[in-house]
Amino acid sequence: MSIGSDIRDEAGQLDDLLSRPAASFSSDAIPYLLSTADALVILLSSLFGGIGYELAVGHPVPNILSHCAVGLFASFVYILRMSGSGYYDLPDSAKPRVEFGQILVCWFTTGLLLAFFAFLLKVGVDYSRGAFVAFYFLAAVGLLGARKLAKSVLVAAVSRGAIGRRDIVLIGDFDELSALEPRDLLAFVGAAAVNRFNLSRDSDPLTRVSADGRILKSATSFIRRASCSEVLLALPWDDDDRMELVRDHLKTLPVAARLLPDRRVRSLTNYTSSARQHVVAIEIQRAPLSRAERLVKRTMDISLSVLALLFFVPVFLLTAVAIKLDGPGPVIFRQSRKGFNGSQFVMLKFRTMTVQENGASVAQATREDPRVTAIGRLLRSASIDELPQLVNVLKGDMSLIGPRPHALAHDNYFEKLLSDYAFRHHVKPGLTGWAQCNGARGATPSIEHIAERVKLDLWYINNWSLWLDIQILAKTFFEVLRKRNAY
């Protein structure tokens, strides 16, 4: 196969993916719909089971509110427990086998919890045991039936393309991709058709590597533009060189990446249909933060940055006046930086230098740097020059806590020196970070300095928690007072 045909194939793949109409229904809504359906089944079972039992034994119509309360509480507990196992997510929700054991165990233990709380709080006086038993078994049947119906509807919808997964990309060897049947993809990602990138089929090793590089660049570009969340790899497990090439391109992206079992592994394990058995895929790159974790972090960013901006209003005004009196030039210095997923944004700082470098060459500040103004030296030592970045945090370009962003010129240089540097862009850059709390701030005059900072940044990304962010905020306060490496 010629290089020209590879380029045409690559361009054709990208054009087809970008121009392909999106499915009429997003897979992101599936968990909410399925959990709502289960909540409705439990609530109706509580109402019909309880009321039906009371009428059957000749009692008057009971208080509906108590049955609604029990149903709502039971649905909350059940859905919370099932959500933690990915029960409502694709592809599990689209696999043909109904999870009888998982549903029954979760529901019956939920019932035991309800009975325990009713006994503990003495709230079961107006709720008969017979009504509870009727509700207990009616809900179990309803949950199993609803799951079976939901799977049938989902499989039909996925098969006709009504539900799409634009957030998934499949990259792989031509033969491996061809061997994957629609039902296999349904089991892996909950969709029979996903965004695909076929790697080169050229037999010449050098030509193949070159063509693969161009295809992978197109793939990473598409992943960024389409905001994809996961990449699946269909590669022969013994092709180490190609595996490393793909990983080198993916490490710049904040996405999860999984390696699917190849044809040989599937044949060794009598792998006949992944849709009917548990699928094992190797995680070679984890997503930095889950959707829930990003929401928690963003909530903290907005609330604290608003409070900080209000608190520092007098400091902003006094600083602006001081900069203007100190000499000509703007109050705010603007410089392009790389943010989450490598996207560029304009970072704000109080101007502390006589120069405003923002190009291909940016000289780092050093001790006793003659470019730093008199007022600028004071601002830098107290870290006041960084306060305008609270606006960047509020806009969503940055986070309060994260790896500190560098000038584009430095980013491009460091990426060539350190293979792990690109992982810093898996989260939003921060106003402060774990590296800064550990003294890794200021200039990076040697490769050892930047390597140590990257090491600390990656530790933060891999160990993130809300409590860690709170600790870093507290440490930052004392670090500012110490003025270590602040110049």
VEXDREN-2710 file (C-alpha; in Angstrom, 1 decimal):
% VEXDREN-2710
k/r/px/py/pz
1/MET/0.0/0.0/0.0
2/SER/1.4/3.4/-0.9
3/ILE/2.0/6.4/1.3
4/GLY/-0.5/8.4/-0.8
5/SER/-3.3/6.0/-0.2
6/ASP/-2.6/6.0/3.5
7/ILE/-2.9/9.8/3.6
8/ARG/-6.1/9.6/1.6
9/ASP/-7.5/6.9/3.9
10/GLU/-6.5/9.0/7.0
11/ALA/-8.1/12.2/5.6
12/GLY/-11.2/10.2/4.6
13/GLN/-11.6/8.7/8.1
14/LEU/-11.3/12.2/9.7
15/ASP/-13.7/13.8/7.3
16/ASP/-16.2/11.0/7.7
17/LEU/-16.1/11.2/11.5
18/LEU/-16.5/15.0/11.7
19/SER/-19.3/15.2/9.2
20/ARG/-21.2/12.1/10.4
21/PRO/-24.5/13.2/12.0
22/ALA/-24.8/12.6/15.7
23/ALA/-27.2/10.0/17.0
24/SER/-30.6/11.3/17.9
25/PHE/-30.1/10.4/21.6
26/SER/-26.9/10.6/23.6
27/SER/-25.7/7.7/25.7
28/ASP/-24.9/10.2/28.6
29/ALA/-28.7/10.3/29.4
30/ILE/-29.0/6.5/29.7
31/PRO/-28.0/6.3/33.4
32/TYR/-30.5/9.0/34.4
33/LEU/-33.4/7.4/32.4
34/LEU/-32.7/3.9/33.8
35/SER/-32.4/5.0/37.4
36/THR/-35.6/7.1/37.1
37/ALA/-37.4/4.0/35.7
38/ASP/-36.2/1.9/38.7
39/ALA/-37.3/4.7/41.1
40/LEU/-40.8/4.7/39.4
41/VAL/-41.1/0.9/39.6
42/ILE/-40.2/0.9/43.4
43/LEU/-42.6/3.8/44.1
44/LEU/-45.5/2.3/42.2
45/SER/-44.8/-1.1/43.9
46/SER/-45.0/0.6/47.3
47/LEU/-48.3/2.2/46.4
48/PHE/-50.0/-0.7/44.6
49/GLY/-48.6/-3.4/46.8
50/GLY/-49.5/-1.6/50.1
51/ILE/-52.9/-0.4/49.0
52/GLY/-53.7/-3.7/47.3
53/TYR/-52.9/-5.7/50.4
54/GLU/-55.0/-3.5/52.7
55/LEU/-58.0/-3.7/50.4
56/ALA/-57.6/-7.4/49.9
57/VAL/-57.8/-8.0/53.7
58/GLY/-60.8/-5.7/54.0
59/HIS/-59.1/-2.7/55.5
60/PRO/-60.0/0.8/54.5
61/VAL/-57.7/2.7/52.0
62/PRO/-54.6/3.6/53.9
63/ASN/-52.7/6.9/54.1
64/ILE/-51.0/7.1/50.7
65/LEU/-48.3/9.5/52.0
66/SER/-46.6/6.8/54.2
67/HIS/-46.4/4.4/51.2
68/CYS/-44.9/7.2/49.0
69/ALA/-42.4/8.0/51.7
70/VAL/-41.3/4.3/52.0
71/GLY/-41.1/4.0/48.2
72/LEU/-39.0/7.1/47.7
73/PHE/-36.6/6.2/50.5
74/ALA/-36.3/2.6/49.2
75/SER/-35.6/3.9/45.6
76/PHE/-33.0/6.3/46.9
77/VAL/-31.1/3.5/48.7
78/TYR/-31.4/1.0/45.9
79/ILE/-30.3/3.4/43.1
80/LEU/-27.4/4.8/45.2
81/ARG/-26.1/1.2/45.7
82/MET/-26.5/0.1/42.1
83/SER/-25.0/3.2/40.6
84/GLY/-21.7/2.6/42.4
85/SER/-21.2/-0.6/40.4
86/GLY/-21.9/1.0/37.0
87/TYR/-25.2/-0.9/36.7
88/TYR/-26.9/1.9/34.8
89/ASP/-24.1/2.7/32.4
90/LEU/-23.5/1.5/28.9
91/PRO/-22.4/-1.1/28.0
92/ASP/-23.6/-3.1/31.0
93/SER/-27.2/-1.9/30.6
94/ALA/-27.2/-3.0/26.9
95/LYS/-25.9/-6.6/27.4
96/PRO/-28.6/-9.2/26.8
97/ARG/-28.2/-11.1/30.1
98/VAL/-30.3/-9.7/32.9
99/GLU/-28.4/-9.4/36.2
100/PHE/-30.8/-11.5/38.3
101/GLY/-28.5/-12.1/41.2
102/GLN/-27.2/-8.5/41.4
103/ILE/-30.8/-7.1/41.4
104/LEU/-32.2/-9.5/43.9
105/VAL/-29.3/-9.3/46.3
106/CYS/-29.4/-5.5/46.2
107/TRP/-33.1/-5.2/46.5
108/PHE/-33.6/-7.7/49.4
109/THR/-30.7/-6.2/51.4
110/THR/-32.3/-2.8/50.8
111/GLY/-35.5/-4.2/52.2
112/LEU/-33.6/-5.4/55.3
113/LEU/-32.2/-1.9/55.7
114/LEU/-35.7/-0.4/55.5
115/ALA/-37.0/-2.8/58.2
116/PHE/-34.0/-2.0/60.4
117/PHE/-34.5/1.7/60.2
118/ALA/-38.3/1.3/60.7
119/PHE/-37.6/-0.7/63.9
120/LEU/-34.8/1.7/65.1
121/LEU/-36.8/4.9/64.6
122/LYS/-40.2/3.3/65.4
123/VAL/-41.8/4.7/62.3
124/GLY/-43.5/1.5/61.2
125/VAL/-46.5/1.7/63.5
126/ASP/-48.9/2.9/60.7
127/TYR/-47.4/0.6/58.1
128/SER/-48.6/-3.1/58.2
129/ARG/-46.1/-5.9/57.8
130/GLY/-48.4/-7.5/55.2
131/ALA/-48.3/-4.4/53.1
132/PHE/-44.5/-4.3/53.4
133/VAL/-44.1/-7.9/52.3
134/ALA/-46.4/-7.3/49.3
135/PHE/-44.3/-4.3/48.3
136/TYR/-41.1/-6.2/48.9
137/PHE/-41.9/-9.0/46.4
138/LEU/-43.8/-6.9/43.9
139/ALA/-40.9/-4.5/43.6
140/ALA/-38.5/-7.4/43.0
141/VAL/-40.6/-8.7/40.1
142/GLY/-41.0/-5.1/38.7
143/LEU/-37.3/-4.4/38.8
144/LEU/-36.4/-7.6/37.0
145/GLY/-39.1/-7.0/34.4
146/ALA/-38.1/-3.4/33.9
147/ARG/-34.4/-4.4/33.4
148/LYS/-35.4/-7.0/30.8
149/LEU/-37.5/-4.5/28.9
150/ALA/-34.9/-1.7/29.1
151/LYS/-32.2/-4.1/27.7
152/SER/-34.5/-5.0/24.8
153/VAL/-35.2/-1.3/24.0
154/LEU/-31.6/-0.3/24.3
155/VAL/-30.3/-3.1/22.0
156/ALA/-32.9/-2.2/19.4
157/ALA/-32.1/1.5/19.7
158/VAL/-28.4/1.0/19.5
159/SER/-28.7/-1.3/16.5
160/ARG/-30.6/1.3/14.4
161/GLY/-28.3/4.1/15.5
162/ALA/-30.7/6.0/17.7
163/ILE/-28.3/5.9/20.6
164/GLY/-24.7/7.0/19.8
165/ARG/-21.4/7.2/21.7
166/ARG/-19.6/10.1/20.2
167/ASP/-17.4/10.1/23.4
168/ILE/-15.6/6.8/22.4
169/VAL/-12.8/6.4/19.8
170/LEU/-11.6/3.0/18.6
171/ILE/-8.0/2.9/17.3
172/GLY/-6.5/-0.3/16.0
173/ASP/-4.8/-2.6/13.5
174/PHE/-7.0/-3.3/10.4
175/ASP/-7.2/-7.1/11.0
176/GLU/-8.0/-6.6/14.7
177/LEU/-10.7/-4.1/14.0
178/SER/-12.2/-6.3/11.3
179/ALA/-12.4/-9.2/13.7
180/LEU/-14.6/-7.2/16.1
181/GLU/-18.3/-8.0/15.5
182/PRO/-21.1/-5.5/16.3
183/ARG/-22.1/-7.6/19.3
184/ASP/-18.6/-7.4/20.6
185/LEU/-18.6/-3.6/20.4
186/LEU/-22.0/-3.6/22.0
187/ALA/-20.5/-5.4/25.0
188/PHE/-17.4/-3.2/25.1
189/VAL/-18.9/0.3/24.7
190/GLY/-22.7/-0.1/24.4
191/ALA/-22.8/0.8/20.7
192/ALA/-22.5/-1.2/17.6
193/ALA/-20.7/1.6/15.7
194/VAL/-18.2/4.0/17.2
195/ASN/-15.6/6.4/15.9
196/ARG/-12.8/4.4/14.3
197/PHE/-9.3/5.1/13.2
198/ASN/-7.6/2.3/11.2
199/LEU/-3.8/2.3/11.4
200/SER/-1.6/1.7/8.4
201/ARG/-1.5/-1.6/6.6
202/ASP/1.8/-1.0/4.9
203/SER/4.3/-3.9/5.2
204/ASP/7.4/-1.7/5.2
205/PRO/8.2/-0.9/8.9
206/LEU/9.5/2.6/8.3
207/THR/6.6/3.6/6.1
208/ARG/4.1/2.2/8.5
209/VAL/5.5/4.1/11.5
210/SER/5.3/7.3/9.5
211/ALA/1.8/6.7/8.4
212/ASP/0.7/5.6/11.9
213/GLY/2.1/8.9/13.2
214/ARG/-0.1/10.9/10.9
215/ILE/-3.2/8.8/11.6
216/LEU/-2.7/9.1/15.4
217/LYS/-2.3/12.9/15.1
218/SER/-5.6/13.0/13.3
219/ALA/-7.1/10.8/16.0
220/THR/-5.9/13.0/18.8
221/SER/-7.1/16.1/17.0
222/PHE/-10.6/14.5/16.6
223/ILE/-10.6/13.4/20.3
224/ARG/-9.9/17.0/21.4
225/ARG/-12.5/18.5/19.1
226/ALA/-15.2/16.0/19.9
227/SER/-14.5/16.0/23.7
228/CYS/-14.2/12.2/23.7
229/SER/-13.8/10.6/27.1
230/GLU/-12.4/7.1/26.3
231/VAL/-10.2/5.4/23.8
232/LEU/-10.2/1.7/23.0
233/LEU/-7.3/0.0/21.4
234/ALA/-7.5/-3.1/19.2
235/LEU/-3.9/-4.1/18.7
236/PRO/-2.0/-7.4/18.7
237/TRP/-0.7/-7.8/22.2
238/ASP/2.8/-8.8/20.9
239/ASP/3.2/-5.6/18.8
240/ASP/5.2/-3.7/21.5
241/ASP/6.5/-1.0/19.1
242/ARG/3.0/0.0/17.9
243/MET/1.7/-0.1/21.4
244/GLU/4.3/2.4/22.6
245/LEU/3.7/4.6/19.6
246/VAL/0.0/4.8/20.4
247/ARG/0.6/5.4/24.1
248/ASP/3.0/8.3/23.3
249/HIS/0.3/10.0/21.4
250/LEU/-2.5/9.4/23.9
251/LYS/-0.6/10.6/26.9
252/THR/-1.2/14.2/25.9
253/LEU/-5.0/13.6/26.2
254/PRO/-7.0/13.5/29.5
255/VAL/-8.9/10.4/28.5
256/ALA/-9.1/6.8/29.7
257/ALA/-7.6/4.3/27.4
258/ARG/-8.2/0.5/27.5
259/LEU/-6.6/-2.3/25.5
260/LEU/-9.0/-4.9/24.2
261/PRO/-8.2/-8.6/24.1
262/ASP/-6.8/-9.4/20.7
263/ARG/-7.9/-12.3/18.4
264/ARG/-5.4/-14.7/19.8
265/VAL/-6.4/-14.1/23.4
266/ARG/-10.1/-14.4/22.5
267/SER/-9.4/-17.8/20.7
268/LEU/-7.4/-19.1/23.7
269/THR/-10.2/-18.4/26.1
270/ASN/-13.0/-19.7/23.8
271/TYR/-14.1/-16.2/23.3
272/THR/-17.2/-16.6/21.2
273/SER/-19.3/-13.6/22.1
274/SER/-18.2/-10.9/24.4
275/ALA/-21.8/-9.8/24.7
276/ARG/-22.6/-12.9/26.8
277/GLN/-19.8/-12.9/29.3
278/HIS/-17.7/-10.5/31.4
279/VAL/-15.3/-8.6/29.3
280/VAL/-11.8/-8.0/30.5
281/ALA/-9.9/-5.0/29.0
282/ILE/-6.5/-3.7/30.3
283/GLU/-6.5/-0.1/31.4
284/ILE/-3.3/1.5/30.1
285/GLN/-4.3/5.1/31.0
286/ARG/-6.9/6.2/33.5
287/ALA/-9.0/9.3/33.2
288/PRO/-7.7/11.9/35.6
289/LEU/-10.9/12.8/37.3
290/SER/-14.4/11.4/37.1
291/ARG/-17.4/13.6/36.1
292/ALA/-18.5/13.7/39.8
293/GLU/-15.0/14.7/40.9
294/ARG/-14.8/17.4/38.4
295/LEU/-18.2/18.8/39.5
296/VAL/-17.0/18.8/43.2
297/LYS/-13.7/20.5/42.2
298/ARG/-15.5/23.1/40.1
299/THR/-18.0/23.9/42.8
300/MET/-15.2/24.6/45.2
301/ASP/-13.4/26.7/42.6
302/ILE/-16.4/28.9/42.0
303/SER/-17.4/29.4/45.6
304/LEU/-13.9/30.1/46.9
305/SER/-12.8/32.3/44.0
306/VAL/-15.9/34.5/44.4
307/LEU/-15.3/34.9/48.1
308/ALA/-11.6/35.6/47.5
309/LEU/-12.3/38.2/44.8
310/LEU/-14.7/40.0/47.1
311/PHE/-12.2/39.9/50.0
312/PHE/-9.3/41.2/47.9
313/VAL/-11.1/44.1/46.3
314/PRO/-9.1/46.7/48.3
315/VAL/-5.9/44.9/47.5
316/PHE/-6.7/44.9/43.7
317/LEU/-7.4/48.7/43.8
318/LEU/-4.3/49.6/45.8
319/THR/-2.1/47.4/43.6
320/ALA/-3.5/48.9/40.4
321/VAL/-2.8/52.4/41.7
322/ALA/0.7/51.4/42.8
323/ILE/1.6/49.9/39.4
324/LYS/0.4/53.0/37.6
325/LEU/2.4/55.3/39.8
326/ASP/5.5/53.1/39.5
327/GLY/5.8/53.6/35.7
328/PRO/4.2/53.4/32.3
329/GLY/2.4/50.3/31.1
330/PRO/-0.8/48.3/31.7
331/VAL/-1.8/47.2/35.1
332/ILE/-2.6/43.6/34.0
333/PHE/-0.1/41.4/32.2
334/ARG/-1.6/38.9/29.8
335/GLN/0.3/35.8/28.6
336/SER/-0.9/32.7/26.7
337/ARG/-0.7/29.4/28.6
338/LYS/-1.8/25.8/28.0
339/GLY/-4.7/24.5/30.0
340/PHE/-6.8/21.4/30.3
341/ASN/-6.3/19.1/27.3
342/GLY/-3.7/21.4/25.9
343/SER/-6.2/24.1/25.1
344/GLN/-4.8/27.7/25.2
345/PHE/-6.1/30.5/27.3
346/VAL/-4.9/33.9/28.4
347/MET/-3.6/34.0/32.0
348/LEU/-3.8/37.2/34.0
349/LYS/-1.2/38.7/36.3
350/PHE/-0.4/42.1/37.8
351/ARG/2.4/43.5/35.7
352/THR/5.7/43.3/37.6
353/MET/8.2/43.7/34.8
354/THR/9.2/46.4/32.3
355/VAL/8.8/43.8/29.5
356/GLN/5.7/41.8/28.4
357/GLU/7.1/38.7/26.7
358/ASN/4.5/36.4/25.1
359/GLY/6.1/34.8/22.1
360/ALA/8.4/32.1/20.9
361/SER/11.1/33.2/23.4
362/VAL/10.3/34.0/27.0
363/ALA/13.1/34.5/29.6
364/GLN/12.3/33.3/33.1
365/ALA/12.6/35.6/36.0
366/THR/15.8/35.3/38.1
367/ARG/17.0/36.7/41.4
368/GLU/17.7/40.4/41.2
369/ASP/16.3/40.4/37.7
370/PRO/16.7/44.0/36.3
371/ARG/13.5/43.7/34.4
372/VAL/11.4/43.5/37.6
373/THR/10.1/46.9/38.7
374/ALA/10.3/48.3/42.2
375/ILE/6.7/47.7/43.0
376/GLY/6.8/44.4/41.1
377/ARG/9.5/43.0/43.4
378/LEU/7.2/43.6/46.4
379/LEU/4.2/42.1/44.6
380/ARG/6.2/39.0/43.6
381/SER/7.6/38.4/47.0
382/ALA/4.1/38.4/48.5
383/SER/2.6/36.5/45.5
384/ILE/0.1/39.3/45.1
385/ASP/0.8/39.4/41.4
386/GLU/-1.0/36.1/41.0
387/LEU/-4.3/37.3/42.4
388/PRO/-5.9/38.2/39.0
389/GLN/-5.8/34.5/38.2
390/LEU/-8.9/34.2/40.4
391/VAL/-10.7/35.6/37.4
392/ASN/-9.3/32.7/35.3
393/VAL/-10.5/30.3/37.9
394/LEU/-14.0/31.8/37.9
395/LYS/-14.1/31.6/34.0
396/GLY/-13.1/28.0/34.1
397/ASP/-9.7/28.3/32.5
398/MET/-7.9/27.4/35.7
399/SER/-8.6/25.7/39.0
400/LEU/-7.6/26.9/42.5
401/ILE/-5.4/23.8/42.8
402/GLY/-3.4/22.2/40.0
403/PRO/-0.1/22.2/38.2
404/ARG/1.1/25.7/37.6
405/PRO/0.9/26.7/33.9
406/HIS/4.1/27.7/32.0
407/ALA/4.6/30.0/29.1
408/LEU/4.0/28.3/25.8
409/ALA/7.7/28.6/24.8
410/HIS/8.6/26.8/28.0
411/ASP/5.9/24.2/27.6
412/ASN/7.1/23.3/24.1
413/TYR/10.6/23.0/25.3
414/PHE/9.9/20.9/28.4
415/GLU/7.7/18.5/26.5
416/LYS/10.7/17.6/24.3
417/LEU/12.8/17.0/27.4
418/LEU/10.4/15.0/29.6
419/SER/8.2/12.3/28.2
420/ASP/5.8/12.6/31.2
421/TYR/5.4/16.4/31.0
422/ALA/2.2/16.2/28.8
423/PHE/0.4/14.4/31.7
424/ARG/0.2/17.8/33.5
425/HIS/-2.5/18.8/31.0
426/HIS/-4.8/16.1/32.2
427/VAL/-6.3/18.5/34.7
428/LYS/-6.8/22.2/34.8
429/PRO/-3.8/24.3/35.7
430/GLY/-3.9/25.8/39.2
431/LEU/-3.4/29.1/41.0
432/THR/-1.3/27.0/43.4
433/GLY/-0.4/23.3/43.5
434/TRP/1.3/20.4/45.3
435/ALA/4.6/21.3/43.7
436/GLN/4.5/24.9/45.0
437/CYS/3.6/23.7/48.5
438/ASN/6.8/21.6/48.5
439/GLY/9.1/24.4/47.5
440/ALA/9.1/23.7/43.7
441/ARG/8.3/27.2/42.6
442/GLY/10.1/30.0/40.8
443/ALA/12.5/29.5/37.9
444/THR/13.5/26.0/36.5
445/PRO/17.1/26.6/35.4
446/SER/17.9/22.9/35.0
447/ILE/16.3/19.7/33.8
448/GLU/16.4/18.4/37.4
449/HIS/14.3/21.3/38.6
450/ILE/11.5/20.8/36.0
451/ALA/11.7/17.0/36.5
452/GLU/11.1/17.3/40.2
453/ARG/8.2/19.7/39.6
454/VAL/6.6/17.3/37.1
455/LYS/7.0/14.4/39.5
456/LEU/5.1/16.4/42.2
457/ASP/2.4/17.5/39.7
458/LEU/1.8/13.9/38.5
459/TRP/1.6/12.7/42.1
460/TYR/-1.2/15.3/42.7
461/ILE/-3.1/14.2/39.6
462/ASN/-2.9/10.5/40.5
463/ASN/-3.9/11.1/44.2
464/TRP/-6.4/13.8/43.9
465/SER/-9.1/14.2/46.6
466/LEU/-11.1/17.1/48.0
467/TRP/-9.2/16.8/51.3
468/LEU/-5.9/17.0/49.4
469/ASP/-7.0/20.3/47.8
470/ILE/-8.0/21.7/51.2
471/GLN/-4.6/20.7/52.6
472/ILE/-2.8/22.4/49.7
473/LEU/-4.8/25.6/50.3
474/ALA/-3.7/25.6/53.9
475/LYS/-0.1/24.9/53.0
476/THR/-0.1/27.6/50.4
477/PHE/-0.9/30.2/53.1
478/PHE/2.2/29.3/55.1
479/GLU/4.3/29.0/51.9
480/VAL/3.4/32.6/50.9
481/LEU/4.5/33.8/54.4
482/ARG/7.8/32.0/54.0
483/LYS/8.4/33.6/50.6
484/ARG/10.5/30.7/49.5
485/ASN/11.8/31.0/45.9
486/ALA/9.5/34.0/45.4
487/TYR/11.4/36.6/43.2
END
